[in-house]
Amino acid sequence: MKRLPVLLSLWLAILCGCQTSNPVGNPLAEGGKLSLRINIHDYELRFEPSSVRIYVDGSFAGSYAEGLVLQLPPGKHKIAVQIARAAAGRVNDGTLTAFKLTGNETVMVFGGESAQNVVFDLSNLKTTKIVDDPH
C-alpha cells in the first residue's frame, strides 16, 4: 500500500513528461513558411534565376525560382543567396559588366500557419565586379 503513492506519482510524471515533449498536434511546432524574393531588376541587373543558390543555416536548400516558398521549422534561420553572375549594360555596344552578388539575412520563423517574407535587393546584396580574363 505504501508503494501505491510512489507508483502513482511516477506514472503521472512519465505521463506529463511525454505529453509536453511530444510536438504532435502542436501547431506551433509545425513550422512556418518563408517567401523569398530577389528584386534587382529595377537596377537593370539581369540574372538566370536557376543559377541562384539558396542556403538555409549553411546548408544548400535549392535554386531560386519566382514565388519560392520555403517550409522551415520554428526559430531563427540564416538565409543566404549567391548569384554567380548578374549582368548590367548592353551586349550590342560592348558595355556589358558582370557582377557576383551575395547576401545574408537572419529571419525568425514562427509556427503554425505563419508566413514571413525576405527580399534580397541591392540594400542587402554585396556586389563584386567580375573581371573576365581576356586570355
C-alpha positions as CSV (number, residue, x, y, z in Angstrom):
1,M,0.0,0.0,0.0
2,K,2.9,2.3,0.7
3,R,4.2,1.8,-2.9
4,L,0.9,3.0,-4.5
5,P,1.5,6.7,-4.0
6,V,5.1,6.4,-5.3
7,L,4.0,4.4,-8.3
8,L,1.1,6.8,-9.0
9,S,3.5,9.8,-8.8
10,L,6.0,8.1,-11.1
11,W,3.2,7.2,-13.6
12,L,1.9,10.8,-13.6
13,A,5.5,12.2,-14.0
14,I,6.0,10.0,-17.0
15,L,2.6,10.8,-18.5
16,C,3.1,14.6,-18.1
17,G,6.7,14.4,-19.4
18,C,5.6,12.5,-22.6
19,Q,2.7,14.8,-23.2
20,T,4.8,18.0,-23.2
21,S,7.8,16.6,-25.1
22,N,5.6,15.3,-27.9
23,P,5.0,18.0,-30.5
24,V,2.4,16.0,-32.5
25,G,-0.7,18.1,-32.6
26,N,1.0,21.2,-31.5
27,P,0.5,23.7,-34.4
28,L,3.4,25.9,-33.3
29,A,5.9,23.0,-33.6
30,E,5.0,22.5,-37.3
31,G,7.0,25.5,-38.6
32,G,6.1,28.2,-41.0
33,K,6.5,29.4,-44.5
34,L,9.2,31.8,-45.7
35,S,8.7,33.6,-49.0
36,L,12.0,34.6,-50.7
37,R,12.2,37.1,-53.4
38,I,15.2,38.7,-55.3
39,N,14.5,42.2,-56.6
40,I,17.4,43.5,-58.7
41,H,15.5,44.0,-61.9
42,D,14.9,47.7,-61.0
43,Y,18.6,48.2,-61.2
44,E,18.8,46.8,-64.7
45,L,20.7,43.7,-63.5
46,R,19.8,40.5,-65.3
47,F,20.5,37.0,-64.0
48,E,19.4,33.5,-64.6
49,P,17.1,32.6,-61.7
50,S,18.0,28.9,-61.8
51,S,21.7,29.8,-61.2
52,V,21.0,31.4,-57.9
53,R,21.9,29.2,-55.0
54,I,19.8,29.4,-51.7
55,Y,21.3,28.3,-48.4
56,V,19.4,27.8,-45.1
57,D,21.6,27.7,-41.9
58,G,24.6,26.9,-44.1
59,S,23.1,24.0,-46.0
60,F,22.2,24.2,-49.7
61,A,18.4,24.4,-49.9
62,G,18.0,24.6,-53.7
63,S,17.9,27.1,-56.6
64,Y,15.8,30.2,-56.8
65,A,12.5,30.4,-58.7
66,E,10.0,33.2,-58.8
67,G,7.5,32.7,-56.0
68,L,9.8,30.5,-53.9
69,V,8.4,29.5,-50.6
70,L,10.5,27.5,-48.0
71,Q,8.9,25.4,-45.3
72,L,11.1,25.9,-42.2
73,P,10.9,24.8,-38.6
74,P,10.2,27.5,-36.0
75,G,13.2,29.5,-34.8
76,K,15.9,31.8,-36.1
77,H,17.4,30.9,-39.5
78,K,20.2,32.3,-41.6
79,I,19.2,32.7,-45.2
80,A,22.0,33.2,-47.8
81,V,21.8,33.7,-51.6
82,Q,24.6,33.5,-54.1
83,I,24.1,34.9,-57.6
84,A,27.1,33.7,-59.5
85,R,26.7,36.1,-62.4
86,A,24.4,39.1,-63.0
87,A,24.9,41.4,-66.0
88,A,24.3,45.1,-66.5
89,G,24.7,47.1,-69.6
90,R,24.2,46.4,-73.3
91,V,25.7,43.5,-75.2
92,N,25.5,45.3,-78.6
93,D,27.9,48.0,-77.8
94,G,30.2,46.0,-75.5
95,T,29.3,47.9,-72.3
96,L,28.2,44.7,-70.5
97,T,29.5,44.4,-67.0
98,A,29.2,41.2,-64.9
99,F,28.8,41.0,-61.1
100,K,28.7,38.4,-58.4
101,L,26.1,39.1,-55.7
102,T,25.9,37.5,-52.3
103,G,23.6,38.3,-49.4
104,N,22.7,37.1,-45.9
105,E,19.6,37.7,-43.8
106,T,18.6,36.3,-40.4
107,V,14.9,35.6,-40.1
108,M,12.6,34.4,-37.3
109,V,10.2,31.7,-38.5
110,F,7.1,31.3,-36.3
111,G,5.0,28.1,-36.1
112,G,1.5,27.3,-37.2
113,E,0.3,28.8,-40.4
114,S,2.6,31.8,-40.1
115,A,4.3,33.2,-43.2
116,Q,7.3,35.5,-43.3
117,N,8.9,37.3,-46.3
118,V,12.5,38.1,-47.1
119,V,13.6,40.2,-50.0
120,F,17.1,40.5,-51.4
121,D,17.9,43.6,-53.3
122,L,20.9,46.0,-53.5
123,S,20.4,47.1,-49.9
124,N,21.4,43.7,-48.6
125,L,23.3,42.1,-51.5
126,K,27.1,42.7,-51.8
127,T,28.1,43.2,-55.4
128,T,31.6,42.2,-56.7
129,K,32.6,43.1,-60.2
130,I,33.7,40.1,-62.2
131,V,36.8,40.9,-64.3
132,D,36.9,38.4,-67.2
133,D,40.4,37.2,-68.1
134,P,41.0,38.3,-71.8
135,H,43.4,35.4,-72.3
